[in-house]
Amino acid sequence: MIQQIPTANAYGGVLLTACGQVLLREPANHFDGYHWTFAKGKADPEENPEHTALR
């Protein structure tokens, strides 16, 4: 059985410092109930997920 991968509306990655610390960000007004989240962003038109994450 093949499972469908859900379509994402934002792309990002886990960023680590040279010391192994994880970079997190605090969303404005704790959007959607989050206090801390990974850095990510929404894709621009015609932009693929990899380019969005790297931006």
mmCIF entry with sequence, helices, sheets and N, C-alpha, C, O atoms, coordinates in Angstrom:
data_MODEL
# 
_entry.id   MODEL 
# 
_entity.id                         1 
_entity.type                       polymer 
_entity.pdbx_number_of_molecules   1 
# 
_entity_poly.entity_id                      1 
_entity_poly.type                           'polypeptide(L)' 
_entity_poly.nstd_linkage                   no 
_entity_poly.nstd_monomer                   no 
_entity_poly.pdbx_seq_one_letter_code       MIQQIPTANAYGGVLLTACGQVLLREPANHFDGYHWTFAKGKADPEENPEHTALR 
_entity_poly.pdbx_seq_one_letter_code_can   MIQQIPTANAYGGVLLTACGQVLLREPANHFDGYHWTFAKGKADPEENPEHTALR 
_entity_poly.pdbx_strand_id                 A 
# 
loop_
_entity_poly_seq.entity_id 
_entity_poly_seq.num 
_entity_poly_seq.mon_id 
_entity_poly_seq.hetero 
1 1  MET n 
1 2  ILE n 
1 3  GLN n 
1 4  GLN n 
1 5  ILE n 
1 6  PRO n 
1 7  THR n 
1 8  ALA n 
1 9  ASN n 
1 10 ALA n 
1 11 TYR n 
1 12 GLY n 
1 13 GLY n 
1 14 VAL n 
1 15 LEU n 
1 16 LEU n 
1 17 THR n 
1 18 ALA n 
1 19 CYS n 
1 20 GLY n 
1 21 GLN n 
1 22 VAL n 
1 23 LEU n 
1 24 LEU n 
1 25 ARG n 
1 26 GLU n 
1 27 PRO n 
1 28 ALA n 
1 29 ASN n 
1 30 HIS n 
1 31 PHE n 
1 32 ASP n 
1 33 GLY n 
1 34 TYR n 
1 35 HIS n 
1 36 TRP n 
1 37 THR n 
1 38 PHE n 
1 39 ALA n 
1 40 LYS n 
1 41 GLY n 
1 42 LYS n 
1 43 ALA n 
1 44 ASP n 
1 45 PRO n 
1 46 GLU n 
1 47 GLU n 
1 48 ASN n 
1 49 PRO n 
1 50 GLU n 
1 51 HIS n 
1 52 THR n 
1 53 ALA n 
1 54 LEU n 
1 55 ARG n 
# 
_struct_asym.id          A 
_struct_asym.entity_id   1 
# 
loop_
_struct_conf.conf_type_id 
_struct_conf.id 
_struct_conf.pdbx_PDB_helix_id 
_struct_conf.beg_label_comp_id 
_struct_conf.beg_label_asym_id 
_struct_conf.beg_label_seq_id 
_struct_conf.pdbx_beg_PDB_ins_code 
_struct_conf.end_label_comp_id 
_struct_conf.end_label_asym_id 
_struct_conf.end_label_seq_id 
_struct_conf.pdbx_end_PDB_ins_code 
_struct_conf.beg_auth_comp_id 
_struct_conf.beg_auth_asym_id 
_struct_conf.beg_auth_seq_id 
_struct_conf.end_auth_comp_id 
_struct_conf.end_auth_asym_id 
_struct_conf.end_auth_seq_id 
_struct_conf.pdbx_PDB_helix_class 
_struct_conf.details 
_struct_conf.pdbx_PDB_helix_length 
HELX_P HELX_P1 AA1 ALA A 28 ? GLY A 33 ? ALA A 28 GLY A 33 5 ? 6 
HELX_P HELX_P2 AA2 PRO A 49 ? LEU A 54 ? PRO A 49 LEU A 54 1 ? 6 
# 
_struct_conf_type.id          HELX_P 
_struct_conf_type.criteria    ? 
_struct_conf_type.reference   ? 
# 
_struct_sheet.id               AA1 
_struct_sheet.type             ? 
_struct_sheet.number_strands   2 
_struct_sheet.details          ? 
# 
_struct_sheet_order.sheet_id     AA1 
_struct_sheet_order.range_id_1   1 
_struct_sheet_order.range_id_2   2 
_struct_sheet_order.offset       ? 
_struct_sheet_order.sense        anti-parallel 
# 
loop_
_struct_sheet_range.sheet_id 
_struct_sheet_range.id 
_struct_sheet_range.beg_label_comp_id 
_struct_sheet_range.beg_label_asym_id 
_struct_sheet_range.beg_label_seq_id 
_struct_sheet_range.pdbx_beg_PDB_ins_code 
_struct_sheet_range.end_label_comp_id 
_struct_sheet_range.end_label_asym_id 
_struct_sheet_range.end_label_seq_id 
_struct_sheet_range.pdbx_end_PDB_ins_code 
_struct_sheet_range.beg_auth_comp_id 
_struct_sheet_range.beg_auth_asym_id 
_struct_sheet_range.beg_auth_seq_id 
_struct_sheet_range.end_auth_comp_id 
_struct_sheet_range.end_auth_asym_id 
_struct_sheet_range.end_auth_seq_id 
AA1 1 TYR A 11 ? GLY A 12 ? TYR A 11 GLY A 12 
AA1 2 LYS A 40 ? GLY A 41 ? LYS A 40 GLY A 41 
# 
loop_
_atom_site.group_PDB 
_atom_site.id 
_atom_site.type_symbol 
_atom_site.label_atom_id 
_atom_site.label_alt_id 
_atom_site.label_comp_id 
_atom_site.label_asym_id 
_atom_site.label_entity_id 
_atom_site.label_seq_id 
_atom_site.pdbx_PDB_ins_code 
_atom_site.Cartn_x 
_atom_site.Cartn_y 
_atom_site.Cartn_z 
_atom_site.occupancy 
_atom_site.B_iso_or_equiv 
_atom_site.pdbx_formal_charge 
_atom_site.auth_seq_id 
_atom_site.auth_comp_id 
_atom_site.auth_asym_id 
_atom_site.auth_atom_id 
_atom_site.pdbx_PDB_model_num 
ATOM 1   N N  . MET A 1 1  ? 0.844  -1.185 0.000  1.00 0.00 ? 1  MET A N  1 
ATOM 2   C CA . MET A 1 1  ? 0.000  0.000  0.000  1.00 0.00 ? 1  MET A CA 1 
ATOM 3   C C  . MET A 1 1  ? 0.891  1.251  0.000  1.00 0.00 ? 1  MET A C  1 
ATOM 4   O O  . MET A 1 1  ? 1.774  1.392  0.846  1.00 0.00 ? 1  MET A O  1 
ATOM 5   N N  . ILE A 1 2  ? 0.653  2.136  -0.937 1.00 0.00 ? 2  ILE A N  1 
ATOM 6   C CA . ILE A 1 2  ? 1.423  3.376  -1.036 1.00 0.00 ? 2  ILE A CA 1 
ATOM 7   C C  . ILE A 1 2  ? 0.700  4.452  -0.244 1.00 0.00 ? 2  ILE A C  1 
ATOM 8   O O  . ILE A 1 2  ? -0.500 4.671  -0.412 1.00 0.00 ? 2  ILE A O  1 
ATOM 9   N N  . GLN A 1 3  ? 1.465  5.129  0.635  1.00 0.00 ? 3  GLN A N  1 
ATOM 10  C CA . GLN A 1 3  ? 0.887  6.219  1.426  1.00 0.00 ? 3  GLN A CA 1 
ATOM 11  C C  . GLN A 1 3  ? 1.178  7.548  0.745  1.00 0.00 ? 3  GLN A C  1 
ATOM 12  O O  . GLN A 1 3  ? 2.266  7.771  0.213  1.00 0.00 ? 3  GLN A O  1 
ATOM 13  N N  . GLN A 1 4  ? 0.193  8.414  0.774  1.00 0.00 ? 4  GLN A N  1 
ATOM 14  C CA . GLN A 1 4  ? 0.363  9.762  0.240  1.00 0.00 ? 4  GLN A CA 1 
ATOM 15  C C  . GLN A 1 4  ? 1.068  10.627 1.280  1.00 0.00 ? 4  GLN A C  1 
ATOM 16  O O  . GLN A 1 4  ? 0.752  10.564 2.468  1.00 0.00 ? 4  GLN A O  1 
ATOM 17  N N  . ILE A 1 5  ? 2.018  11.429 0.830  1.00 0.00 ? 5  ILE A N  1 
ATOM 18  C CA . ILE A 1 5  ? 2.689  12.374 1.715  1.00 0.00 ? 5  ILE A CA 1 
ATOM 19  C C  . ILE A 1 5  ? 1.870  13.651 1.715  1.00 0.00 ? 5  ILE A C  1 
ATOM 20  O O  . ILE A 1 5  ? 1.574  14.188 0.647  1.00 0.00 ? 5  ILE A O  1 
ATOM 21  N N  . PRO A 1 6  ? 1.490  14.157 2.904  1.00 0.00 ? 6  PRO A N  1 
ATOM 22  C CA . PRO A 1 6  ? 0.686  15.390 2.940  1.00 0.00 ? 6  PRO A CA 1 
ATOM 23  C C  . PRO A 1 6  ? 1.438  16.570 2.326  1.00 0.00 ? 6  PRO A C  1 
ATOM 24  O O  . PRO A 1 6  ? 2.662  16.656 2.424  1.00 0.00 ? 6  PRO A O  1 
ATOM 25  N N  . THR A 1 7  ? 0.706  17.463 1.703  1.00 0.00 ? 7  THR A N  1 
ATOM 26  C CA . THR A 1 7  ? 1.290  18.672 1.150  1.00 0.00 ? 7  THR A CA 1 
ATOM 27  C C  . THR A 1 7  ? 1.555  19.654 2.287  1.00 0.00 ? 7  THR A C  1 
ATOM 28  O O  . THR A 1 7  ? 0.675  19.926 3.104  1.00 0.00 ? 7  THR A O  1 
ATOM 29  N N  . ALA A 1 8  ? 2.758  20.173 2.329  1.00 0.00 ? 8  ALA A N  1 
ATOM 30  C CA . ALA A 1 8  ? 3.126  21.141 3.359  1.00 0.00 ? 8  ALA A CA 1 
ATOM 31  C C  . ALA A 1 8  ? 2.840  22.547 2.863  1.00 0.00 ? 8  ALA A C  1 
ATOM 32  O O  . ALA A 1 8  ? 2.817  22.792 1.656  1.00 0.00 ? 8  ALA A O  1 
ATOM 33  N N  . ASN A 1 9  ? 2.620  23.481 3.796  1.00 0.00 ? 9  ASN A N  1 
ATOM 34  C CA . ASN A 1 9  ? 2.436  24.878 3.397  1.00 0.00 ? 9  ASN A CA 1 
ATOM 35  C C  . ASN A 1 9  ? 3.608  25.741 3.839  1.00 0.00 ? 9  ASN A C  1 
ATOM 36  O O  . ASN A 1 9  ? 3.635  26.941 3.562  1.00 0.00 ? 9  ASN A O  1 
ATOM 37  N N  . ALA A 1 10 ? 4.592  25.131 4.534  1.00 0.00 ? 10 ALA A N  1 
ATOM 38  C CA . ALA A 1 10 ? 5.811  25.830 4.927  1.00 0.00 ? 10 ALA A CA 1 
ATOM 39  C C  . ALA A 1 10 ? 6.950  24.818 4.955  1.00 0.00 ? 10 ALA A C  1 
ATOM 40  O O  . ALA A 1 10 ? 6.740  23.632 5.206  1.00 0.00 ? 10 ALA A O  1 
ATOM 41  N N  . TYR A 1 11 ? 8.152  25.305 4.694  1.00 0.00 ? 11 TYR A N  1 
ATOM 42  C CA . TYR A 1 11 ? 9.312  24.426 4.626  1.00 0.00 ? 11 TYR A CA 1 
ATOM 43  C C  . TYR A 1 11 ? 10.456 25.045 5.418  1.00 0.00 ? 11 TYR A C  1 
ATOM 44  O O  . TYR A 1 11 ? 10.603 26.267 5.456  1.00 0.00 ? 11 TYR A O  1 
ATOM 45  N N  . GLY A 1 12 ? 11.250 24.217 6.037  1.00 0.00 ? 12 GLY A N  1 
ATOM 46  C CA . GLY A 1 12 ? 12.386 24.689 6.803  1.00 0.00 ? 12 GLY A CA 1 
ATOM 47  C C  . GLY A 1 12 ? 13.285 23.535 7.148  1.00 0.00 ? 12 GLY A C  1 
ATOM 48  O O  . GLY A 1 12 ? 13.288 22.510 6.465  1.00 0.00 ? 12 GLY A O  1 
ATOM 49  N N  . GLY A 1 13 ? 14.038 23.694 8.189  1.00 0.00 ? 13 GLY A N  1 
ATOM 50  C CA . GLY A 1 13 ? 14.953 22.647 8.602  1.00 0.00 ? 13 GLY A CA 1 
ATOM 51  C C  . GLY A 1 13 ? 15.391 22.859 10.035 1.00 0.00 ? 13 GLY A C  1 
ATOM 52  O O  . GLY A 1 13 ? 15.089 23.881 10.651 1.00 0.00 ? 13 GLY A O  1 
ATOM 53  N N  . VAL A 1 14 ? 16.095 21.894 10.546 1.00 0.00 ? 14 VAL A N  1 
ATOM 54  C CA . VAL A 1 14 ? 16.657 21.989 11.889 1.00 0.00 ? 14 VAL A CA 1 
ATOM 55  C C  . VAL A 1 14 ? 18.057 22.565 11.735 1.00 0.00 ? 14 VAL A C  1 
ATOM 56  O O  . VAL A 1 14 ? 18.898 21.992 11.043 1.00 0.00 ? 14 VAL A O  1 
ATOM 57  N N  . LEU A 1 15 ? 18.301 23.689 12.378 1.00 0.00 ? 15 LEU A N  1 
ATOM 58  C CA . LEU A 1 15 ? 19.599 24.354 12.300 1.00 0.00 ? 15 LEU A CA 1 
ATOM 59  C C  . LEU A 1 15 ? 20.360 24.139 13.602 1.00 0.00 ? 15 LEU A C  1 
ATOM 60  O O  . LEU A 1 15 ? 19.821 24.346 14.689 1.00 0.00 ? 15 LEU A O  1 
ATOM 61  N N  . LEU A 1 16 ? 21.617 23.722 13.482 1.00 0.00 ? 16 LEU A N  1 
ATOM 62  C CA . LEU A 1 16 ? 22.463 23.479 14.642 1.00 0.00 ? 16 LEU A CA 1 
ATOM 63  C C  . LEU A 1 16 ? 23.663 24.412 14.623 1.00 0.00 ? 16 LEU A C  1 
ATOM 64  O O  . LEU A 1 16 ? 24.213 24.704 13.562 1.00 0.00 ? 16 LEU A O  1 
ATOM 65  N N  . THR A 1 17 ? 24.066 24.877 15.795 1.00 0.00 ? 17 THR A N  1 
ATOM 66  C CA . THR A 1 17 ? 25.300 25.658 15.903 1.00 0.00 ? 17 THR A CA 1 
ATOM 67  C C  . THR A 1 17 ? 26.476 24.689 15.924 1.00 0.00 ? 17 THR A C  1 
ATOM 68  O O  . THR A 1 17 ? 26.283 23.475 15.998 1.00 0.00 ? 17 THR A O  1 
ATOM 69  N N  . ALA A 1 18 ? 27.687 25.221 15.857 1.00 0.00 ? 18 ALA A N  1 
ATOM 70  C CA . ALA A 1 18 ? 28.891 24.383 15.904 1.00 0.00 ? 18 ALA A CA 1 
ATOM 71  C C  . ALA A 1 18 ? 28.973 23.596 17.212 1.00 0.00 ? 18 ALA A C  1 
ATOM 72  O O  . ALA A 1 18 ? 29.610 22.543 17.263 1.00 0.00 ? 18 ALA A O  1 
ATOM 73  N N  . CYS A 1 19 ? 28.331 24.100 18.264 1.00 0.00 ? 19 CYS A N  1 
ATOM 74  C CA . CYS A 1 19 ? 28.335 23.422 19.567 1.00 0.00 ? 19 CYS A CA 1 
ATOM 75  C C  . CYS A 1 19 ? 27.202 22.413 19.700 1.00 0.00 ? 19 CYS A C  1 
ATOM 76  O O  . CYS A 1 19 ? 27.080 21.753 20.733 1.00 0.00 ? 19 CYS A O  1 
ATOM 77  N N  . GLY A 1 20 ? 26.368 22.285 18.661 1.00 0.00 ? 20 GLY A N  1 
ATOM 78  C CA . GLY A 1 20 ? 25.274 21.332 18.702 1.00 0.00 ? 20 GLY A CA 1 
ATOM 79  C C  . GLY A 1 20 ? 23.978 21.877 19.272 1.00 0.00 ? 20 GLY A C  1 
ATOM 80  O O  . GLY A 1 20 ? 23.044 21.116 19.524 1.00 0.00 ? 20 GLY A O  1 
ATOM 81  N N  . GLN A 1 21 ? 23.907 23.196 19.482 1.00 0.00 ? 21 GLN A N  1 
ATOM 82  C CA . GLN A 1 21 ? 22.662 23.794 19.964 1.00 0.00 ? 21 GLN A CA 1 
ATOM 83  C C  . GLN A 1 21 ? 21.671 23.911 18.813 1.00 0.00 ? 21 GLN A C  1 
ATOM 84  O O  . GLN A 1 21 ? 22.066 24.155 17.673 1.00 0.00 ? 21 GLN A O  1 
ATOM 85  N N  . VAL A 1 22 ? 20.385 23.738 19.106 1.00 0.00 ? 22 VAL A N  1 
ATOM 86  C CA . VAL A 1 22 ? 19.334 23.819 18.103 1.00 0.00 ? 22 VAL A CA 1 
ATOM 87  C C  . VAL A 1 22 ? 18.796 25.245 18.051 1.00 0.00 ? 22 VAL A C  1 
ATOM 88  O O  . VAL A 1 22 ? 18.508 25.842 19.088 1.00 0.00 ? 22 VAL A O  1 
ATOM 89  N N  . LEU A 1 23 ? 18.658 25.792 16.836 1.00 0.00 ? 23 LEU A N  1 
ATOM 90  C CA . LEU A 1 23 ? 18.106 27.131 16.667 1.00 0.00 ? 23 LEU A CA 1 
ATOM 91  C C  . LEU A 1 23 ? 16.583 27.038 16.614 1.00 0.00 ? 23 LEU A C  1 
ATOM 92  O O  . LEU A 1 23 ? 16.023 26.337 15.772 1.00 0.00 ? 23 LEU A O  1 
ATOM 93  N N  . LEU A 1 24 ? 15.930 27.746 17.514 1.00 0.00 ? 24 LEU A N  1 
ATOM 94  C CA . LEU A 1 24 ? 14.472 27.844 17.522 1.00 0.00 ? 24 LEU A CA 1 
ATOM 95  C C  . LEU A 1 24 ? 14.089 29.305 17.431 1.00 0.00 ? 24 LEU A C  1 
ATOM 96  O O  . LEU A 1 24 ? 14.905 30.184 17.708 1.00 0.00 ? 24 LEU A O  1 
ATOM 97  N N  . ARG A 1 25 ? 12.846 29.569 17.044 1.00 0.00 ? 25 ARG A N  1 
ATOM 98  C CA . ARG A 1 25 ? 12.357 30.950 17.015 1.00 0.00 ? 25 ARG A CA 1 
ATOM 99  C C  . ARG A 1 25 ? 11.024 31.011 17.731 1.00 0.00 ? 25 ARG A C  1 
ATOM 100 O O  . ARG A 1 25 ? 10.292 30.024 17.805 1.00 0.00 ? 25 ARG A O  1 
ATOM 101 N N  . GLU A 1 26 ? 10.723 32.177 18.253 1.00 0.00 ? 26 GLU A N  1 
ATOM 102 C CA . GLU A 1 26 ? 9.461  32.409 18.955 1.00 0.00 ? 26 GLU A CA 1 
ATOM 103 C C  . GLU A 1 26 ? 8.494  33.089 17.991 1.00 0.00 ? 26 GLU A C  1 
ATOM 104 O O  . GLU A 1 26 ? 8.737  34.226 17.588 1.00 0.00 ? 26 GLU A O  1 
ATOM 105 N N  . PRO A 1 27 ? 7.396  32.416 17.609 1.00 0.00 ? 27 PRO A N  1 
ATOM 106 C CA . PRO A 1 27 ? 6.455  33.013 16.671 1.00 0.00 ? 27 PRO A CA 1 
ATOM 107 C C  . PRO A 1 27 ? 5.780  34.263 17.257 1.00 0.00 ? 27 PRO A C  1 
ATOM 108 O O  . PRO A 1 27 ? 5.505  34.326 18.455 1.00 0.00 ? 27 PRO A O  1 
ATOM 109 N N  . ALA A 1 28 ? 5.521  35.242 16.406 1.00 0.00 ? 28 ALA A N  1 
ATOM 110 C CA . ALA A 1 28 ? 4.829  36.455 16.835 1.00 0.00 ? 28 ALA A CA 1 
ATOM 111 C C  . ALA A 1 28 ? 3.483  36.089 17.452 1.00 0.00 ? 28 ALA A C  1 
ATOM 112 O O  . ALA A 1 28 ? 2.712  35.327 16.868 1.00 0.00 ? 28 ALA A O  1 
ATOM 113 N N  . ASN A 1 29 ? 3.211  36.623 18.608 1.00 0.00 ? 29 ASN A N  1 
ATOM 114 C CA . ASN A 1 29 ? 1.952  36.391 19.331 1.00 0.00 ? 29 ASN A CA 1 
ATOM 115 C C  . ASN A 1 29 ? 1.664  34.911 19.568 1.00 0.00 ? 29 ASN A C  1 
ATOM 116 O O  . ASN A 1 29 ? 0.514  34.506 19.738 1.00 0.00 ? 29 ASN A O  1 
ATOM 117 N N  . HIS A 1 30 ? 2.743  34.107 19.576 1.00 0.00 ? 30 HIS A N  1 
ATOM 118 C CA . HIS A 1 30 ? 2.610  32.650 19.794 1.00 0.00 ? 30 HIS A CA 1 
ATOM 119 C C  . HIS A 1 30 ? 1.571  32.066 18.843 1.00 0.00 ? 30 HIS A C  1 
ATOM 120 O O  . HIS A 1 30 ? 0.655  31.350 19.246 1.00 0.00 ? 30 HIS A O  1 
ATOM 121 N N  . PHE A 1 31 ? 1.749  32.399 17.565 1.00 0.00 ? 31 PHE A N  1 
ATOM 122 C CA . PHE A 1 31 ? 0.847  31.969 16.497 1.00 0.00 ? 31 PHE A CA 1 
ATOM 123 C C  . PHE A 1 31 ? 0.505  30.484 16.614 1.00 0.00 ? 31 PHE A C  1 
ATOM 124 O O  . PHE A 1 31 ? 1.389  29.647 16.794 1.00 0.00 ? 31 PHE A O  1 
ATOM 125 N N  . ASP A 1 32 ? -0.747 30.179 16.515 1.00 0.00 ? 32 ASP A N  1 
ATOM 126 C CA . ASP A 1 32 ? -1.269 28.804 16.509 1.00 0.00 ? 32 ASP A CA 1 
ATOM 127 C C  . ASP A 1 32 ? -0.921 28.052 17.798 1.00 0.00 ? 32 ASP A C  1 
ATOM 128 O O  . ASP A 1 32 ? -0.905 26.821 17.819 1.00 0.00 ? 32 ASP A O  1 
ATOM 129 N N  . GLY A 1 33 ? -0.644 28.803 18.873 1.00 0.00 ? 33 GLY A N  1 
ATOM 130 C CA . GLY A 1 33 ? -0.371 28.194 20.163 1.00 0.00 ? 33 GLY A CA 1 
ATOM 131 C C  . GLY A 1 33 ? 1.079  27.793 20.389 1.00 0.00 ? 33 GLY A C  1 
ATOM 132 O O  . GLY A 1 33 ? 1.416  27.268 21.450 1.00 0.00 ? 33 GLY A O  1 
ATOM 133 N N  . TYR A 1 34 ? 1.943  28.036 19.403 1.00 0.00 ? 34 TYR A N  1 
ATOM 134 C CA . TYR A 1 34 ? 3.353  27.667 19.544 1.00 0.00 ? 34 TYR A CA 1 
ATOM 135 C C  . TYR A 1 34 ? 4.095  28.690 20.393 1.00 0.00 ? 34 TYR A C  1 
ATOM 136 O O  . TYR A 1 34 ? 3.901  29.897 20.247 1.00 0.00 ? 34 TYR A O  1 
ATOM 137 N N  . HIS A 1 35 ? 4.948  28.188 21.283 1.00 0.00 ? 35 HIS A N  1 
ATOM 138 C CA . HIS A 1 35 ? 5.837  29.070 22.034 1.00 0.00 ? 35 HIS A CA 1 
ATOM 139 C C  . HIS A 1 35 ? 7.203  29.116 21.367 1.00 0.00 ? 35 HIS A C  1 
ATOM 140 O O  . HIS A 1 35 ? 7.847  30.165 21.347 1.00 0.00 ? 35 HIS A O  1 
ATOM 141 N N  . TRP A 1 36 ? 7.651  27.990 20.818 1.00 0.00 ? 36 TRP A N  1 
ATOM 142 C CA . TRP A 1 36 ? 8.915  27.905 20.093 1.00 0.00 ? 36 TRP A CA 1 
ATOM 143 C C  . TRP A 1 36 ? 8.712  26.985 18.895 1.00 0.00 ? 36 TRP A C  1 
ATOM 144 O O  . TRP A 1 36 ? 7.935  26.033 18.969 1.00 0.00 ? 36 TRP A O  1 
ATOM 145 N N  . THR A 1 37 ? 9.401  27.259 17.799 1.00 0.00 ? 37 THR A N  1 
ATOM 146 C CA . THR A 1 37 ? 9.281  26.431 16.594 1.00 0.00 ? 37 THR A CA 1 
ATOM 147 C C  . THR A 1 37 ? 10.587 26.505 15.817 1.00 0.00 ? 37 THR A C  1 
ATOM 148 O O  . THR A 1 37 ? 11.450 27.335 16.105 1.00 0.00 ? 37 THR A O  1 
ATOM 149 N N  . PHE A 1 38 ? 10.719 25.641 14.843 1.00 0.00 ? 38 PHE A N  1 
ATOM 150 C CA . PHE A 1 38 ? 11.881 25.664 13.961 1.00 0.00 ? 38 PHE A CA 1 
ATOM 151 C C  . PHE A 1 38 ? 11.708 26.779 12.929 1.00 0.00 ? 38 PHE A C  1 
ATOM 152 O O  . PHE A 1 38 ? 10.587 27.170 12.603 1.00 0.00 ? 38 PHE A O  1 
ATOM 153 N N  . ALA A 1 39 ? 12.826 27.282 12.426 1.00 0.00 ? 39 ALA A N  1 
ATOM 154 C CA . ALA A 1 39 ? 12.787 28.314 11.392 1.00 0.00 ? 39 ALA A CA 1 
ATOM 155 C C  . ALA A 1 39 ? 12.229 27.714 10.103 1.00 0.00 ? 39 ALA A C  1 
ATOM 156 O O  . ALA A 1 39 ? 12.672 26.653 9.663  1.00 0.00 ? 39 ALA A O  1 
ATOM 157 N N  . LYS A 1 40 ? 11.260 28.394 9.505  1.00 0.00 ? 40 LYS A N  1 
ATOM 158 C CA . LYS A 1 40 ? 10.651 27.916 8.259  1.00 0.00 ? 40 LYS A CA 1 
ATOM 159 C C  . LYS A 1 40 ? 9.938  29.079 7.586  1.00 0.00 ? 40 LYS A C  1 
ATOM 160 O O  . LYS A 1 40 ? 9.800  30.157 8.164  1.00 0.00 ? 40 LYS A O  1 
ATOM 161 N N  . GLY A 1 41 ? 9.493  28.849 6.372  1.00 0.00 ? 41 GLY A N  1 
ATOM 162 C CA . GLY A 1 41 ? 8.766  29.883 5.656  1.00 0.00 ? 41 GLY A CA 1 
ATOM 163 C C  . GLY A 1 41 ? 7.887  29.288 4.584  1.00 0.00 ? 41 GLY A C  1 
ATOM 164 O O  . GLY A 1 41 ? 8.032  28.121 4.219  1.00 0.00 ? 41 GLY A O  1 
ATOM 165 N N  . LYS A 1 42 ? 6.980  30.094 4.084  1.00 0.00 ? 42 LYS A N  1 
ATOM 166 C CA . LYS A 1 42 ? 6.079  29.665 3.007  1.00 0.00 ? 42 LYS A CA 1 
ATOM 167 C C  . LYS A 1 42 ? 6.769  29.848 1.667  1.00 0.00 ? 42 LYS A C  1 
ATOM 168 O O  . LYS A 1 42 ? 7.577  30.759 1.483  1.00 0.00 ? 42 LYS A O  1 
ATOM 169 N N  . ALA A 1 43 ? 6.439  28.974 0.743  1.00 0.00 ? 43 ALA A N  1 
ATOM 170 C CA . ALA A 1 43 ? 7.050  29.022 -0.588 1.00 0.00 ? 43 ALA A CA 1 
ATOM 171 C C  . ALA A 1 43 ? 6.528  30.207 -1.387 1.00 0.00 ? 43 ALA A C  1 
ATOM 172 O O  . ALA A 1 43 ? 5.347  30.549 -1.319 1.00 0.00 ? 43 ALA A O  1 
ATOM 173 N N  . ASP A 1 44 ? 7.423  30.827 -2.143 1.00 0.00 ? 44 ASP A N  1 
ATOM 174 C CA . ASP A 1 44 ? 7.025  31.836 -3.119 1.00 0.00 ? 44 ASP A CA 1 
ATOM 175 C C  . ASP A 1 44 ? 6.482  31.101 -4.344 1.00 0.00 ? 44 ASP A C  1 
ATOM 176 O O  . ASP A 1 44 ? 6.767  29.918 -4.524 1.00 0.00 ? 44 ASP A O  1 
ATOM 177 N N  . PRO A 1 45 ? 5.708  31.779 -5.183 1.00 0.00 ? 45 PRO A N  1 
ATOM 178 C CA . PRO A 1 45 ? 5.213  31.124 -6.394 1.00 0.00 ? 45 PRO A CA 1 
ATOM 179 C C  . PRO A 1 45 ? 6.375  30.533 -7.211 1.00 0.00 ? 45 PRO A C  1 
ATOM 180 O O  . PRO A 1 45 ? 7.411  31.173 -7.390 1.00 0.00 ? 45 PRO A O  1 
ATOM 181 N N  . GLU A 1 46 ? 6.185  29.326 -7.692 1.00 0.00 ? 46 GLU A N  1 
ATOM 182 C CA . GLU A 1 46 ? 7.180  28.626 -8.522 1.00 0.00 ? 46 GLU A CA 1 
ATOM 183 C C  . GLU A 1 46 ? 8.448  28.239 -7.761 1.00 0.00 ? 46 GLU A C  1 
ATOM 184 O O  . GLU A 1 46 ? 9.437  27.869 -8.394 1.00 0.00 ? 46 GLU A O  1 
ATOM 185 N N  . GLU A 1 47 ? 8.456  28.309 -6.441 1.00 0.00 ? 47 GLU A N  1 
ATOM 186 C CA . GLU A 1 47 ? 9.629  27.957 -5.643 1.00 0.00 ? 47 GLU A CA 1 
ATOM 187 C C  . GLU A 1 47 ? 9.441  26.532 -5.115 1.00 0.00 ? 47 GLU A C  1 
ATOM 188 O O  . GLU A 1 47 ? 8.357  26.177 -4.653 1.00 0.00 ? 47 GLU A O  1 
ATOM 189 N N  . ASN A 1 48 ? 10.495 25.723 -5.186 1.00 0.00 ? 48 ASN A N  1 
ATOM 190 C CA . ASN A 1 48 ? 10.368 24.354 -4.684 1.00 0.00 ? 48 ASN A CA 1 
ATOM 191 C C  . ASN A 1 48 ? 10.678 24.314 -3.185 1.00 0.00 ? 48 ASN A C  1 
ATOM 192 O O  . ASN A 1 48 ? 11.240 25.268 -2.647 1.00 0.00 ? 48 ASN A O  1 
ATOM 193 N N  . PRO A 1 49 ? 10.320 23.224 -2.511 1.00 0.00 ? 49 PRO A N  1 
ATOM 194 C CA . PRO A 1 49 ? 10.525 23.137 -1.054 1.00 0.00 ? 49 PRO A CA 1 
ATOM 195 C C  . PRO A 1 49 ? 11.983 23.335 -0.626 1.00 0.00 ? 49 PRO A C  1 
ATOM 196 O O  . PRO A 1 49 ? 12.242 23.984 0.388  1.00 0.00 ? 49 PRO A O  1 
ATOM 197 N N  . GLU A 1 50 ? 12.924 22.793 -1.374 1.00 0.00 ? 50 GLU A N  1 
ATOM 198 C CA . GLU A 1 50 ? 14.342 22.925 -1.003 1.00 0.00 ? 50 GLU A CA 1 
ATOM 199 C C  . GLU A 1 50 ? 14.773 24.388 -1.006 1.00 0.00 ? 50 GLU A C  1 
ATOM 200 O O  . GLU A 1 50 ? 15.431 24.838 -0.068 1.00 0.00 ? 50 GLU A O  1 
ATOM 201 N N  . HIS A 1 51 ? 14.415 25.128 -2.038 1.00 0.00 ? 51 HIS A N  1 
ATOM 202 C CA . HIS A 1 51 ? 14.785 26.548 -2.104 1.00 0.00 ? 51 HIS A CA 1 
ATOM 203 C C  . HIS A 1 51 ? 14.102 27.349 -0.998 1.00 0.00 ? 51 HIS A C  1 
ATOM 204 O O  . HIS A 1 51 ? 14.701 28.261 -0.429 1.00 0.00 ? 51 HIS A O  1 
ATOM 205 N N  . THR A 1 52 ? 12.858 27.010 -0.695 1.00 0.00 ? 52 THR A N  1 
ATOM 206 C CA . THR A 1 52 ? 12.156 27.690 0.390  1.00 0.00 ? 52 THR A CA 1 
ATOM 207 C C  . THR A 1 52 ? 12.870 27.478 1.711  1.00 0.00 ? 52 THR A C  1 
ATOM 208 O O  . THR A 1 52 ? 13.096 28.434 2.453  1.00 0.00 ? 52 THR A O  1 
ATOM 209 N N  . ALA A 1 53 ? 13.226 26.242 2.014  1.00 0.00 ? 53 ALA A N  1 
ATOM 210 C CA . ALA A 1 53 ? 13.912 25.928 3.261  1.00 0.00 ? 53 ALA A CA 1 
ATOM 211 C C  . ALA A 1 53 ? 15.254 26.627 3.372  1.00 0.00 ? 53 ALA A C  1 
ATOM 212 O O  . ALA A 1 53 ? 15.615 27.117 4.443  1.00 0.00 ? 53 ALA A O  1 
ATOM 213 N N  . LEU A 1 54 ? 15.994 26.676 2.278  1.00 0.00 ? 54 LEU A N  1 
ATOM 214 C CA . LEU A 1 54 ? 17.314 27.319 2.300  1.00 0.00 ? 54 LEU A CA 1 
ATOM 215 C C  . LEU A 1 54 ? 17.217 28.834 2.438  1.00 0.00 ? 54 LEU A C  1 
ATOM 216 O O  . LEU A 1 54 ? 18.106 29.465 3.010  1.00 0.00 ? 54 LEU A O  1 
ATOM 217 N N  . ARG A 1 55 ? 16.143 29.420 1.916  1.00 0.00 ? 55 ARG A N  1 
ATOM 218 C CA . ARG A 1 55 ? 15.952 30.864 2.024  1.00 0.00 ? 55 ARG A CA 1 
ATOM 219 C C  . ARG A 1 55 ? 15.740 31.225 3.472  1.00 0.00 ? 55 ARG A C  1 
ATOM 220 O O  . ARG A 1 55 ? 15.558 32.399 3.795  1.00 0.00 ? 55 ARG A O  1 
# 
